[in-house]
Amino acid sequence: MTEETRLIHSGQAQTPLARTVGPPIQRGSTVLLPNAAALYDHESQVTYGRQGLAAQSALISALAELEQAAGVTLYPSGLAALTGAMLAVLKAGDEVLVVDTIYKPTRRFCDTVLRRFGVGVRYYRASLDADGLMAACGPATRLIVLESPGSLSFEFQDVPAIAAAARARGVLTLIDNTWAAGLLFKPLDHGVDISVQALTKYVGGHSDVFMGSAAVREPSLVRALDDGVLNIGWAVSPDDAYQMLRGLRTLATRMTRHDASGRQVAAWLAKRDEVGQVLHPALPGAPGAEIWRRDYSGACGLFAFTLNPASAAATAAFLDALTVFGLGFSWGGFESLAIDCDPQLSGRSARGDYGGPLIRLHIGLEDPVDLIADLEGGFAAWGAAT
Ligand SMILES: *Cc1c(COP(=O)(O)O)cnc(C)c1O
């Protein structure tokens, strides 16, 4: 062979690979098959890289363990997991009932894409119980979408009751379980059909990778979600899958710290004169506290509180004074973040009255003493601007 050809074929992967603790990051669009018969044997082997290689498979099996699922599909973002799972089970003429406190980009997808393809979309209040929700179902209702708690205002839904009632009626349920990270709450154990999470948040844990997952138990749903990914053409990179697997190793350990620090900061906030209410389920009397205590094994680091009514300038002064907390969307990483929620609440059908500007905090892995000192500086600036 000429040098040109030898360079093209040299340096291919060693077999067998040395065994490391994690899977190899195997890159490949092309997959080489052992013989002609294997070329079209899509059932028993991977024939193309989009289906996922070693790192993606390892992540899928780890997430199946986390969710106790029969099937897990990966998507290039959390939003893609939500939209992909919905597209996989809905068709023209169906109707979907969506909780009003849903993640805003999910709502945008429902209002634009689903409606454009002839799927009816109606929103229901997060406080609606299973009976109310069943009464709201129509003959075309195919799917109920839950998000518990809402990621701005932290309403908890009675997921087990809703899932049981929906199943009895032949309506599918899908939950955005990003807050619980697949760890603090197990939707499939509580009768939910499709458990979705943005791995971008706590599983990734370092604010630098996008990915989402959908987990199911029912064999027909395993097939529907796999077909959905295949038909639409989504794939995640092996490098990203590896990063998610790396995050998963420390998920439980990190979550313990997020939870402890979150409770400490929430309890401190609850005693401040500048604060109306603290929407953290571990605080006595907080909205959703009973459901949370019954169904969840802990809390993550994401919660909200209200400032006493004051000017928008005072809210901005509070946020602008923070130096340890960053100002930014997203959460689940090692770093603490803050946002004001009010501009996002206006997109809802029922706005909800929280009694003052709603501030959302993500409590990261920093020392809570420093976080509290930072918030103290925020309150000083708020007081000066009020
Ligand atoms: C961030 C988020 C998503 C979307 O995840 P991306 O990976 O950013 O697309 C979905 N649901 C909730 C509740 C989120 O916070």
The ligand as an SDF file (V2000), in Angstrom:
LIG
                    3D

 15 15  0  0  0  0  0  0  0  0999 V2000
  -33.0610   23.8030   32.8830 C   0  0  0  0  0  0  0  0  0  0  0  0
  -34.3450   23.0860   32.9400 C   0  0  0  0  0  0  0  0  0  0  0  0
  -34.7870   22.3610   31.8370 C   0  0  0  0  0  0  0  0  0  0  0  0
  -34.0680   22.3520   30.5130 C   0  0  0  0  0  0  0  0  0  0  0  0
  -32.8120   21.8330   30.5540 O   0  0  0  0  0  0  0  0  0  0  0  0
  -31.7420   22.2840   29.4290 P   0  0  0  0  0  0  0  0  0  0  0  0
  -30.7120   21.2210   29.5020 O   0  0  0  0  0  0  0  0  0  0  0  0
  -31.2660   23.6350   29.8240 O   0  0  0  0  0  0  0  0  0  0  0  0
  -32.4600   22.3010   28.1260 O   0  0  0  0  0  0  0  0  0  0  0  0
  -35.9740   21.6870   31.9650 C   0  0  0  0  0  0  0  0  0  0  0  0
  -36.7070   21.7280   33.0960 N   0  0  0  0  0  0  0  0  0  0  0  0
  -36.3100   22.4250   34.1570 C   0  0  0  0  0  0  0  0  0  0  0  0
  -37.1550   22.4280   35.3840 C   0  0  0  0  0  0  0  0  0  0  0  0
  -35.1260   23.1380   34.1210 C   0  0  0  0  0  0  0  0  0  0  0  0
  -34.7460   23.8610   35.1690 O   0  0  0  0  0  0  0  0  0  0  0  0
  1  2  1  0
  2  3  1  0
  2 14  2  0
  3  4  1  0
  3 10  2  0
  4  5  1  0
  5  6  1  0
  6  7  2  0
  6  8  1  0
  6  9  1  0
 10 11  1  0
 11 12  2  0
 12 13  1  0
 12 14  1  0
 14 15  1  0
M  END
$$$$
